[in-house]
Amino acid sequence: MMALTNPSAAVMAGLVPAIHALLYGRQKHVDARDKPGHDGVKLRRPLRSSSTRLLMALPAAATSFFFSSAPALADLKLCNRMSYVVEAAIGIDDKAATATRGWFRIDPATCRVVVHGTLAADRILLHASALGVYGASPLPQNGRDTLCVAPADFVIAAARQCRAGQTAAPFTQITPTQADDGNLVAYLAEDSEYDDEQARLAAIQRLLVIAGYDAAPIDGVDGPKTQGALAAFLKNRGLSADIVSQPNFFTTMIDAVQSPSATGLTWCNDTPHKVMAAVASDDGKAVVSRGWYRIDPGKCLHPDVTGQPKQIFSFAEAVDAENRTIKYKDRPLNWGGTKQLCTRENKFETTEQGDCGSGGFAATGFAPVDMASGGKTLRFAMP
């Protein structure tokens, strides 16, 4: 019987000629961002057969699964060819019981062994999501299996009946490909079908955009715009250029992105609770509101605000593990104002700010943000 590996163990990605992919497609900054950087990288994307694609749904993104039947004989690796740092959980279904284990953090262009040894199981299941730094929590995949997960690293032996501290999450069955080295491999990929180098560059671009630097478009193709944005980011954050080639680069970059910035709007969560926030911008012609952006306790986040808006508005609320609004002294713990704009419970982006209810939205009180100095940090704290 194969055991699931320790989530902290990782291996670098190899060039394996298999194509398995769970992907987040390109979307507006509300769930993710784009853009990484590499010197002079202008690579063509390999063509891949569409006959092996199984479609799934993820937040503002399409999800593809490329697979072919292969016997489960060796280690199982998940390889990330997406422009997001992701966290994955694995389910092992074996007649009498179904177990889950996570979380396995996988940086772009890297692989992780998630199961060691010969796997004697009927099915292998997968649940994956992007880190909170990318904004709103991804919507559920359309997997047919609902299994239990936990907030921190976990092993759940009986994963079909959730207990206290566990939540249900959709899992999708995967059939990995057997690679030349005998291991089984499943690839997480986007519609753009990046190779490893392109995925890494696109991931850097995406984080640069989150941090407020113009590295668009997020396409995994290098150029002066990406290089200039990356150089400015490293200089402004006091990071040396050689950090880009280090294995912990994405950890370093995400830590920097989640700290206050002198430019643009920054939200910082000083509460012990998860905070979900929404932003709105008024360019004089229309007001666009969008959300939700997740801000973990002790972290900061930069919502994407493009163009030169005349006014920016903000709303945020603290929520529990079930995404229910937390109350403090019998009142919702939130940070907003009197400007009524449209929101809804799930991820959204809308320019319709009239009758919110008729469009399936709710009127929410936003507060104006003074951006006169070029940068503003809003800190959410307990009353």
N, C-alpha and C positions, 0 to 999 in steps of 0.2 A: 504494500500500500504506500503510495507516495505521500509525502508530507509537504504541506505548503511552507515555502521558505520564510525566513525572517524578513519582514518588510524593509529592514535597513540594508540588506545585501543587494548590491547592484553590480552590473557588468556593463562595459561599454558596448555600443552597438557594433555589429559586424555587418558586412555587406552580404546579406542573405538573399538568395534569389527567390524568395517567397513573397506573396502579396496578400496579407491579411490586414484589414483595416477597420478600425472603429474611429470615426472622425467627427470633428466639429467643422462645419463649413464656415466660410467667411461670414462675419456678421458685424453689425454696428458695435461700437465700443461697449454696449450694455452687456456683455457677457464675456467679452474678451477684447483684446487689442492685437495689433500686429506690428511686426518689424524688427528683425535682427540684422546684424551686420558682419560681413566678411569681405576681405580685400579682394577686389576683382573677381568675385564669384558671379559668373553669368552662365548658368548651366541650363541645358535643355531638360525638360521633364520626360522621363521614359513613358512610352505608351503602355497601357495596361488593359487587359481584357475586361469588358463590362459584363461578360457572361458569368463571372464568378462573384458578382456584387449582390449583396443582400442589404436592402435599405432599412435604416432605422431612423427614428426621429430624435433630435437633440435640440436644445434651446437655440432658436434662431440659427440653426445650422442643420445640415444634412449629415447623416451618419452612414458610412459605408462599411460593409464587412466583406473582405475578400477572403475566400476560403476554399480549401479542397480537402477531401477526406484523407486522413493519415492516421496510422495507429499510434496510440499514446505509449511510446516506448522510453522516453527520456525526459530530461528537464524541459519545462515549459517556460519560454521567455515571452515577455511583452515588449515590443519595440515601438517607440514613439516617433512618428514622422509627421507630427502636428506642430503648429506654431504656438502651442500652449504647453505649459507644465501641467501634467495631469496626475490625479490620484486614482488608483484602480483598486477594486476588490474582486476577489476570485471566489466562485462557488464551485464546490465539488459535489456532484449528485451521484450517489451510489446506492440505488435501490432502497435500502433500509433507512438511510439518513442523508441529509444535505448539510454540508458544513460550509462556512464562509470565513475568509480571512482578508484583512487589509490593515492599513492602507499602504499601497505601494506607490511611492512618488516616482514618476518617470519624467526626466527632463527631455526636451526635444533632442533628437538624434542619438538617443541612448536606449539601451535595453535593460530589463531587469528579469532575473530568474524569479518566478513566482511559485513554481512547484518543482521540487527536486525528486528525481528517481522515477521508477516506473509507476505510471498512474493507472490504477485499477478502478475506474469509475465509468459510469454510464454516460455522463455528460460533464462538460466544463462550461461554466457560466461566468460572465463578466459584467461588471458595472464600473463605469469610469466617469469622471467629472473634472472640470478645470479648477485650478486653485481660485480662492476667493479674490485674489488680486485682480482678476480679469473682470470683476463686476458682479452682476447678478448670478445667483446660483443656477447652473444649468437645469433646464426642465428635464423631467424623467425621460429615459430612453423608453422605447416601446417594447421592452422585453416582456415575455409572457410569464416569467417567473418572478415572484415577489419574495425576496429573502431579507434577512435581518443584517443590519450593519450597526456600527457604533461610532461615536465621534472620533475617538482616538484609535490607535492601533488595536486590533481585536482579533480574536479567534472565537467563533461561535460554532459549537458542535451540532446543535439542533437549530438550524437557521430558518425554519419555516414558522416558528412560533416565537415572536419577539417578546423579550422580557423587559423589565425596567432598565432604562438607559439605552435601549436598542430601538432602532427605527427601521421600517420596511423600505426597501429600495428595489427598483426594477432591474433584473438581470437578464442578459441575453445569452443564449447558447452560442458557443463558438466551436469551430472545428479547425484547429491550427494546422499549419503546413509543416511537414517534416523537412528540415534543412539538411544541407550536405553533411553537417557535423553530427547528425543524428538527433539533434534537439528539435523540439516543437516550437514554432514561432508564430505569434499573432501580431500583426502590425496595426497600430492606431494611426489613421491617416485622414487627411481632409480631401475635399473634392478636387483641389488643385493637384493632388498626388505628388507632393514634394518628395525628393530624395532626402537623404540624411543632411547633406550640406544645405540644401534649400530650406528644410524645416528649421534648422538651427538659425539661419539668417532671418527667416520670417518671424521666428520667436523673439529674436532680439528687436526687430522692427516693432513688433507688437508691444513689447514692454516700453520701448522708447515713446511710443504714442501715448501709452498710459501715463508716463512720466511728464507728458506735455511737450515732447519734442516732435518736430515734423519729419517723420521718417516714412510717410505714406508714399505710394501704396504699399500695403503689406503683401508682398509677392515673392519673397525669397530670392530676389535679384538685387545684387549689390550695385551701388552707384554713388556719386558724390553726395547726394541728398542723405542717404543712409549713413555714409561715413561721417559727414558733417554733424549729423544729429548724435551719433554715437560718441564722437570726439567731444562734443559739447557736454553731453551727459557725464562722461568720465571725468572731465575737468571740473564741472560744477559740483560733482559728488566726491571729489578728491580721490578718485580711483586711477590706478596706473593702467596704461594701455595693455600690458601683458596679462591683466586679469581676464581678458576676453578668451584667452586660450586655456585657462585653468578649468579643471573639472567642476569646480564649485561656482563657476561664473553665474549661472542662473540663480543660485541661492543668493549670491552677493548682489546681483542686479535687482532681484525681487525685494531684498532687504532695503536697498536704496530707494526703490520706487515706493515702498511703504513707509517712508519717512517724510516729514514736511518739506515742501519745496517753496522757493522764493518766487516762483512764477505759477500762474494759473490758480485754480481752486484746489484746495486740499481738504479732505475730511479726515479727522483723527478721532478714534474711538477711545476715550478715557474711562469707559465704563467696564464692568465685568461681563457685559452681555454682548451678544452679536447685534450689530446695527445694520439695518437695511435703509439705503438712502436713494433719493431720486433728485435729479437735477433738471432745470428748465432754462432755456435761453430765448431771449427776445431780440431779434435782429431788426425790429422796426416794421417787419412785414408779417411775421408769424411768430407764435410762441410754441416751441417744441419742448415737451416734457418727456422724460424717459427714465426708466429704472428697471430692475432694482440693482443696486450695487451693494455687495456684502462687505462690511468692514468688521474684521475680527477684533476682539478686545486687545488694546495696546498697539493696534496697527493704524496706518494711515492709507488713504487711497486718493487717487487723482481722477475724477470723472472726466470723460472726454468732452470738451467744449470746443467745437470747431468754429472757424471764422472769427468775426469781430462783433459779437453780440453787444447790443446796447445795455442789456441788463441780464443778470444771472440770478436764478432763484434756487433755493435748496429746501428739501424736506428730508427728515430722517426719523426713524423710530427704532427702539430696542425691541428685540424679539427673542423668544425662547427657542429651544431645540426643535419645537414643532412649528416654528415661524408664527407663533401667536404673539400679539402685542403684549409687552410686559407693562404692568401697571405699577405705579408708585403712588402710595397714598390714595388709592382708588382712582387714579387718573392715568391715562396712557403716557408712557415715558417716550416723548417725542420732542423733536426740535423743528419748529416750523414758524409760520406767520399767518398773515391774513389774506395773502394773494391766493385765490381759489383757482387751482389748476387740476387737470384730470390725471388720475392714476388708476391702476387696478392691481389686483393681488399678484398676478403673474407678470413676467417680463413684458414691458410695453415701451412704445414710442409713438407719440401722437401729436398732431398739430391742431386737433379738434379741441378747443377749450371753451366751447359754448355750453351746451346742455350735456354734461358729462354722462348722466344717467342713460340717456337715449342711445349712447354709443357703447354701453357696457362698462363704463368707467365710473369712478367715484370722485367727487370734488374733494380736494385735499388742500390744506392751508400751507403754502410755501412762504418762505421768508426771502426778501431781496438780499443779495450779497454785494457788498461794496468792493469793487475790483479796481478802484481808482489808483491804487499803488502798484498794480500789475500782478499782484499775488495776494491770496487770502487763505488763511487756514482756519477752518471751523472745527472747534474741538467739542465733541459730545461728551458731557460729564454728568454724573449723578447730581440731582438738585441739592 
